[in-house]
Amino acid sequence: MAVDQTLLQTIRASIGSQSTHVLGEITPVLIRRYARAIGESNPLYYDAAFAQSQGYADIVAPPNLVTAVSVWDEGPSTDELRVDGTPAAALEDVPTEGVRVMGGGEDMEFHAPITAGTRVEERSTLIDAELRDGRSGPVIVVTHRHEFLDSHGHLLVTTTRKLLLR
């Protein structure tokens, strides 16, 4: 598939489309593993008694934990992966057959701390697509907004992510 006006118009036809995914519960083990992986030593991420003494219900997740996890279940089988290792279903509203997909940056806004035991849902919306001239040819920049909410509908984190299609 060529990166051109035809592909751009196909993607633009989905602007405004929204999907919702239940990510599940943020567990203490997930928080501790992630904190350890990113080199964090803050006791808020490990010690429930300390976190409670600071006014939290349980240990607190590092702010970008929910945005860093790309697959919240066991993940797809090898047959369901694209050539680049990305789950084929991860880009539901972007036709990517024969196109190289790369991350193009992300802005994050944190609204509330996430503690162990919080159930999280992700609501994703395709908000824009534009064709640009890159150094090595045309590039389509696709922009999604992702809202991470708790089970009561309270906003936890908002991100705006850009994908580059070449």
C-alpha positions in Angstrom: 0.0 0.0 0.0 1.4 3.4 -1.0 1.6 6.3 1.4 -0.5 8.8 -0.6 -3.7 10.8 -0.8 -5.8 7.6 -1.3 -4.5 6.1 2.0 -4.8 9.5 3.7 -8.5 9.7 2.6 -9.1 6.2 3.8 -7.8 7.0 7.3 -9.5 10.4 7.4 -12.8 8.7 6.8 -12.4 7.2 10.3 -11.7 10.5 12.1 -13.9 10.6 15.2 -14.1 6.8 15.4 -13.8 5.6 19.0 -13.0 2.3 20.7 -13.0 1.3 24.3 -10.9 -1.4 25.9 -11.1 -2.6 29.5 -7.5 -2.9 30.6 -8.3 -4.5 33.9 -7.1 -4.0 37.4 -3.8 -2.4 38.3 -2.2 -4.8 40.7 0.5 -4.3 43.3 2.7 -6.7 41.4 2.3 -4.8 38.1 3.1 -1.5 39.9 6.2 -2.9 41.6 7.5 -4.6 38.5 7.1 -1.5 36.4 8.7 0.8 39.1 11.6 -1.6 39.3 12.0 -1.8 35.5 12.2 2.0 35.2 14.6 2.3 38.2 12.2 4.0 40.6 12.9 3.7 44.3 10.1 5.9 45.7 8.4 4.0 48.6 5.0 5.1 47.2 5.5 2.5 44.5 6.4 -0.4 46.8 5.2 0.1 50.4 1.4 0.1 51.1 1.8 1.3 54.7 3.9 4.3 53.5 1.4 5.1 50.7 -1.5 5.0 53.1 0.4 7.3 55.5 0.5 9.7 52.5 -3.3 9.5 52.0 -3.5 6.9 49.3 -5.6 3.7 49.4 -2.6 1.5 48.4 0.7 1.8 46.5 0.7 4.3 43.7 1.5 3.5 40.1 4.3 5.5 38.4 2.4 8.2 36.3 3.0 6.7 32.9 2.4 3.0 33.7 -0.9 2.8 32.0 0.5 4.4 28.8 3.5 2.1 28.7 1.7 -1.2 28.6 0.8 -2.0 25.0 -1.0 -5.3 25.7 -2.9 -6.0 28.9 -3.7 -9.6 28.3 -1.6 -12.6 27.2 -1.2 -11.0 23.8 -1.9 -12.2 20.3 -0.4 -15.4 18.8 2.5 -15.1 16.4 0.0 -15.4 13.5 -1.8 -12.3 14.7 1.3 -10.1 14.7 2.4 -7.8 11.9 5.8 -8.2 10.3 7.2 -5.5 12.7 5.8 -7.4 15.8 2.9 -5.0 16.4 -0.4 -6.7 17.1 -2.5 -6.4 14.0 -5.6 -5.4 16.0 -3.7 -2.5 17.8 -4.4 -0.1 14.9 -8.0 -0.9 14.2 -8.8 2.3 12.4 -5.5 2.6 10.4 -4.9 0.4 7.3 -1.3 -0.6 7.7 -0.8 -3.5 5.2 2.5 -2.8 3.4 3.1 0.4 5.4 5.9 0.9 8.0 4.4 2.2 11.3 6.6 4.1 13.7 5.9 6.1 16.9 5.9 9.8 16.4 5.7 11.1 19.9 3.2 11.4 22.8 2.0 14.1 25.0 0.6 13.1 28.4 -1.6 14.9 30.9 -2.0 13.3 34.4 -5.3 14.0 36.1 -5.3 11.7 39.2 -3.0 9.1 40.8 -3.6 5.5 40.1 -3.4 3.1 43.0 -3.3 -0.7 43.2 -6.8 -2.1 42.9 -7.9 0.5 40.3 -9.8 -0.9 37.3 -8.8 1.0 34.2 -10.5 1.4 30.8 -9.0 3.1 27.8 -11.1 5.1 25.3 -9.3 5.9 22.1 -10.3 8.3 19.4 -8.8 9.0 16.0 -8.6 12.8 15.9 -6.5 13.6 12.8 -4.4 12.4 9.9 -2.3 14.5 7.6 0.1 13.8 4.7 3.6 15.4 5.0 6.7 15.4 3.0 9.5 13.6 4.9 13.2 13.4 4.2 12.8 10.0 2.7 9.4 10.5 1.1 5.7 11.0 2.0 4.6 10.3 5.6 1.1 10.2 7.0 0.9 11.5 10.6 -2.0 9.9 12.4 -3.1 11.3 15.8 -5.1 9.5 18.4 -6.4 10.7 21.8 -6.4 8.1 24.6 -8.3 8.6 27.8 -7.6 6.3 30.7 -10.6 6.2 33.1 -11.3 4.3 36.4 -14.4 2.2 36.9 -16.4 5.3 38.0 -15.6 7.2 34.8 -13.0 9.5 36.4 -10.3 10.6 34.1 -6.8 9.4 35.2 -4.6 10.1 32.2 -5.0 11.7 28.8 -2.5 11.2 26.0 -2.2 12.4 22.4 -0.1 10.0 20.4 1.2 10.4 16.9 2.0 7.5 14.5 4.0 7.9 11.4 3.2 5.8 8.4 5.8 5.4 5.6 
